[in-house]
């Protein structure tokens, strides 16, 4: 059985240590989701705390019979927890300047894609528009619509199908674009080994033990390095 599934099984049986280990191993995922909602009136740290609540709920709700990785299941639920918080608190207010910036960014991005066929990086757009990278990300994130997860998408044999029913399968296209641009930018600033660890950990879903064996260091060293790299990426993004 997969290590994460073993921990989930123990957590559901009341093992608090197993539950805490799952939380610890997925904190990077919470940071990644929380960063999508910067620019909406709250500090990143506050969004992170809400995301952690969502992560704990994921552990409680996850069905071991699901044919899906825990991280794949967790992302939309963590995101949904933050969206509900923002919506219920009435913080979805977008300034005119952010709307104008987002319009400029999308226009330049589409022009570059049509011209080169390649998704431009944040640095390229920042240089062309003479706008700070953080402001670009904030403007794009602020203009991503936050909808109720209970909104009906379509009727299926007379029964309404809600957004909540589709969260595990769908992600907002604009959020995907923002994520890709930000991640590529941050990874490009890392050293080769650092970038390799993050890609194996979060893109290839490898455990710290597997990464340690591949790189030739101990699991403890991988754990320490991962924390330092994530902090470095967080500081770079901030």
N, C-alpha and C positions, 0 to 999 in steps of 0.2 A: 504493500500500500504506500502511496505517496506520503512523504513526510508531513506535508500540510494537512492532508486528509486524516492522518493519524492524530495530529494535534487537535483538529476540529472534533474528532470523535471523543477525545479525552475532555475537551472543553465542554462538549454537550453533556458529558457525564459528571460535570461539576468540578473539573480540574482547573483551578484558577491560574496555576503556573502555565499550563498549556495555553490558556486564553491570553495571558499576558505576552507569551512568546509570539503568538500569532499577531497580536497588535504591534509588538515591537518590530517584527519582520516586515510589516506592511505600512509603517509610518511614512516611508518614502512615497508610497502610492497616495497617501492622504495629502502630502505636501503638493504632489503633482496635480491632483484634482483641485485643491484649494486655490492654487495659483491661477486657475481659469477665471476666478471671480474677483480678481483684484480690480479696483477702480469702481467698486459699487458702494462705497461708503464705510467699509470696515477694513481693519488692519488684517494682514495675511495671517497673523497669529490667531486672531479671532475665528477666521474662516477655517483654519486648521483644527481648532478645538471642536468646532461643529462637525467637521469631517471625521474626527476621531469618534464622535458619538455614532455617526453613520457606520463606521468600521465595526464598532462593537455590535451594532444591530445586525450587521452582515453575518457575524459569527453566530449569533443566536438564530438567525433565520435560515442560514445555509443548510440545504438538504444534501446529505451525503450521497444521495442517489443521483444528484444533478450531474449530467454529462458536460461539465464546464469547469474550468479552473477557478479557484477561489478569487484570484485577482480579477478575472474577467467578470465574475459575478459582482464583485465589490465595487468596481468603478462607478457604474450607474447608480448604485444605491447611496454611495458616499456623495456623489454629485447631487442626487435628489434631496438628500438631507440638507445640503447647503442651499439649494434652490428654494426649498420650502422655508428655510430660515429667512432668506432674503425677501421672498414674496410676502410672508406673514408679517415681517417687520416693516414692510412698505418702503424698502430701500432701493427699488428699481427706478432710479431717477437718472436720466442721462442728460448731461449738459450739452449745450449747442456746440461748444468747441470740440467735445469728444465726437459728436456726430459728424462734424466737418472733417475732423482728422481721419475718422474711419472711412469716410467717402473718398478722401484723397488716397489713402493707403490702398483701398480696394481698386481704385481706378488705375494706379501705378502698377499694382500687382497683376491685374488682368492684362495690361499693356505689355508687361515683361513676359508673361506666360505666352501670349499670342506671338510675340516677337521671337523668343528663344525656345519656347516649349518646355521651359524649366521653371520650377517654383522658386521665386527669388527669396533670398534670406532676409532676415530682419535688418542686418547691417546694410545691405544694398538699398533697401527701401528707405532706411534712415538717412543714408547719404544723399539719395536723390531728392528727398523732400526736406532735408535739413531739420528733421524732427527726431527727438530722442527715442531710442528703442523702447524704453519703458512706457513712454506716452503712446507709442504705436500699439503696444500690447494692451494697454488700458483701454484705448479707444475701441479696439476690436472686441475685447471681452465685454465692455459695457453695452455694446450693440447686439450681443447675443440674446435673443428673446428667452425669457424665463417663463415657462408655461406650467400650469397645474398638471401634476402627473395623473390627475383624474379626468383630464380633458378627453372627450371621445374622439377617436381618430376615424373610425369607420364602423359600420354595422356589419356584423357577421351572423347571417341567418336570423336577423332580427335582434341579436344580442349586441349591445355596444361594446366595442373594444377600446380600452383606455390607453393613454400614453404609458401608464405604469406597466401594462402588459407587454410593451415593446421595448422597455428600457434596456433589457439585457442584449437586444439585437441591434439597436440603433444608437448612433451618436450624431449629434448635430454636426453637419458638414463644416460649418465655419469654425467650430471648436476644434475639429480635426486639423484644419489648416493652421490655426493659431498654435496648437500643440506642436505640430511638425516644425514650424518656423522657430519656436522658442527652443525646443529640444535640440535641433540641429545647431543652433547658435551656441547653446551652452556646452554641448559635446565638443564643439570645435575648439573650445577654450581649455579643455582638459588635456593632461598628458596622455600619451598613448595607453599606458597601463590603466590609468583611471577610466578612460573612455571605454576600454575593453571590459572592465569590471561592471560598469553601469549597463552596458549593452547586454552582457551575459545575464545579469541579475534581473533587469526589467524588460528586456526585449526577447530574451530567449528563455526566461523563467527558470533559470538554473539556481540551485540552492548554493549557499555559501560554501558548503562542503565540496560540491562539484566544481565550483570556481577555484577553490583552493587546490584541488588535485590538478586542474588544467594549468594553472599558473605556476604551481610548485611552491606554495606557501601554506601556512596553517589556516584553519577555518577562523581562528581567533583574529589573525592578521587581516583576513578578508573582511571580517565584521568591523574591525577598527577602521580600515581603509574606506569601507562603504560609508560609514558615518561621516568621516572627514570629507569625502567626495561630495556627498549630498549637502553637507553644510557649505562647502565651497560653491556648489552650483546655486544653492539658495542665496548666498551672499552676492554672487555674480548677477543673479536675476534681480535681487533687490536694488 
